[in-house]
Amino acid sequence: MKKFKRINITEDKDLKRVQDNAAVCFDNIIDHPFINGAVLTNVALVANKYGGAYDNPIAHGLGKALSGWIITEINKSARIWQSATINQTPELYLLLNTTLDCTVNIFVF
């Protein structure tokens, strides 16, 4: 989302002050990580059936390392957590582990 743009067509000091105050307010909202988040739908997660954890690499498409993620929908009673494996490409992938094979929707931000 683009930053608030001031219009400089007048020398009216009151209008400039209103724009400055609006810019501070809107820019704080626009800079919040949730605003530029995305919902990933129907993401299949696979559990390791032989013990231990299996890393499911999820391409999040944000082009930056994630600030966080939220499971918004799940089709089984699985426990999901972020992998302890060092993620070599956090700007591209989120690594998740699960206790059961499942399909989820994930909000990434």
C-alpha positions in Angstrom: 0.0 0.0 0.0 1.3 3.5 -0.9 2.1 6.2 1.6 -0.2 9.1 2.2 0.5 11.8 -0.4 0.3 15.5 0.5 -1.1 17.9 -2.0 1.0 21.1 -2.2 -1.3 23.3 -4.2 -1.9 26.0 -1.6 0.1 28.1 0.9 -2.7 27.5 3.5 -1.0 26.7 6.7 -4.1 25.1 8.3 -4.5 22.7 5.3 -0.8 21.8 5.5 -1.1 21.1 9.2 -4.2 18.9 8.6 -2.3 17.0 5.9 0.7 16.5 8.1 -1.5 15.1 10.9 -3.3 12.9 8.4 0.0 11.6 7.0 1.2 10.6 10.5 -2.0 8.8 11.2 -2.3 7.0 7.8 1.4 6.2 7.5 1.2 4.4 10.9 -1.6 2.3 9.7 -0.1 1.6 6.3 3.2 0.6 8.0 1.5 -2.1 10.1 2.5 -5.6 9.0 -1.1 -6.8 8.8 -1.9 -4.4 6.0 0.4 -6.0 3.5 -0.3 -9.5 4.6 -1.7 -12.3 2.5 -3.9 -15.4 3.0 -2.5 -18.6 1.7 -5.4 -21.1 1.0 -5.5 -24.9 0.9 -1.9 -25.4 2.1 -1.2 -29.1 2.5 1.0 -29.9 5.5 2.6 -33.3 5.9 3.5 -34.9 9.3 6.5 -37.2 9.7 5.0 -40.6 10.2 8.3 -42.0 11.5 8.8 -39.7 14.5 10.6 -36.4 14.5 9.5 -33.4 12.6 9.1 -32.9 8.8 9.7 -29.3 7.5 6.9 -28.2 5.2 8.3 -25.3 3.1 5.5 -22.8 2.4 6.1 -20.2 -0.3 4.6 -17.1 1.3 5.1 -14.6 -1.6 5.7 -11.5 0.6 9.3 -10.9 -0.7 10.5 -10.3 2.9 11.0 -12.2 6.0 7.7 -12.7 7.8 6.7 -10.8 10.9 4.3 -13.6 11.8 1.7 -16.0 10.7 -1.8 -17.2 11.9 -3.6 -20.4 11.0 -7.1 -19.1 10.0 -8.7 -22.5 9.0 -7.7 -26.1 9.5 -9.4 -29.4 8.5 -8.1 -31.6 11.4 -7.2 -31.4 15.0 -3.5 -31.0 14.4 -0.8 -29.0 16.3 1.2 -26.8 14.0 4.4 -25.0 14.9 7.3 -23.2 13.1 10.2 -25.4 12.4 13.3 -25.2 14.6 15.4 -25.7 11.5 17.3 -22.6 10.4 15.4 -21.1 7.5 18.0 -20.2 4.8 15.5 -18.3 2.7 13.0 -16.6 5.1 12.1 -14.0 2.5 10.7 -16.8 0.4 9.6 -19.6 2.7 7.9 -20.3 6.0 8.9 -23.7 7.5 6.1 -25.4 9.4 5.8 -28.8 11.2 2.5 -30.6 12.1 1.4 -33.5 14.2 -1.1 -34.7 11.5 -1.4 -34.4 7.7 -3.8 -31.5 7.2 -4.9 -28.7 5.0 -4.8 -25.1 6.3 -5.3 -21.5 5.4 -2.6 -19.3 6.7 -2.5 -15.5 7.1 1.1 -14.4 6.7 2.4 -10.9 7.4 
